C-alpha cells in the first residue's frame, strides 16, 4: 500500500512547470542533445522515453544545472535551477540510485539533507514511512539492496515537499510490487498538482502511469503527445515507441 504523502509547506501542492527550449549539448563532435524543446506541466505524469544513449539523462542533468548547455535554456517556474532559493523544496530529483555516503545510515543521510535545507527533522521519518523504508532507517546505506537504495533516493526527492519531481529510471531495481507501489505514488503526487517528470526504459509501465509522453532518439524530439494519442493507431505504446526510435537510428 502507498503511504499518504502529506504536504509540508503551504502552497507546495501546486507544481511549477518545467520548460526546455532549444536545449543542445555537445561533447566534442558528438551531439548528445539536439535542439530539444518541451514542457512538463503540473498535475500530470510526463514520461520521458528513449533508448540508452538517447540523451535522457543528459537532458535531466541540464535541467538540474549539473551540465551546461551549448545552446538553449531549461527552467523551473521560469528560472534556472541555480537561481532557486531552496532547490530541495522546489525540485525533488533522483538521478543516481546510490548518491549517498555508504557509511551513513539511511536516516542519517536524510537528516543531513534536511539540515542543509532547513527542513524539519520530523519530515525524515515521514518520507521513510512513505517509501516503506522505516524498518531499515538505521541500516548503513551501503548495505541496502538496489531496490532499497532506489527507495532511499525517492525519499530524498520527496523530503522538501517539492512542487516538481524529476526522476531518472526510478523503477530500476524495484520488484513487481515495488513497481506497482511507485506507479501509485507518482499518480498520487500528480493528483496533488505536482509536476512529475520521469524517465524509464519500462515502456509498458509508462503506458500505465504517464498522462503524456516525450520520446527522444539521438538527442532529438520524436514525439510529444498524450499516451492516448500515441496508441491510437497501434494500440500499444511499446510498439509506437520502438517504431519511432527504430526509425531514428
Number of C-alpha atoms within 10 A of each C-alpha: 12 15 15 14 17 14 16 16 13 8 9 19 23 18 26 25 20 25 19 20 15 15 23 23 23 14 9 7 6 8 16 21 28 21 16 21 17 15 17 23 21 24 22 24 27 28 27 26 26 26 18 11 13 21 23 25 19 20 23 23 17 21 24 22 16 13 13 18 20 14 14 16 20 26 21 23 15 12 13 17 20 13 11 14 10 15 16 24 22 21 26 24 25 25 20 14 20 17 14 17 13 14 13 17 20 30 20 18 21 26 20 15 17 20 11 11 15 13 20 13 15 10 19 27 17 19 27 25 18 21 25 20 20 17 9 16 20 13 17 17 24 16 14 18 12 15 18 22 23 25 27 30 26 25 26 24 24 29 27 28 26 28 30 33 27 24 24 22 21 22 24 16 17 19 11 10 10 19 17 17 18 20 19 16 20 20 18 18 27 27 17 19 19 27 29 30 28 26 25 20 16 13 22 13 17 24 20 12 22 23 18 22 27 22 24 25 26 20 23 21 19 18 17 19 14 17 22 15 13 21 17 12 10 10 13 16 23 18 14 19 24 15 11 17 19 11 10 13 9
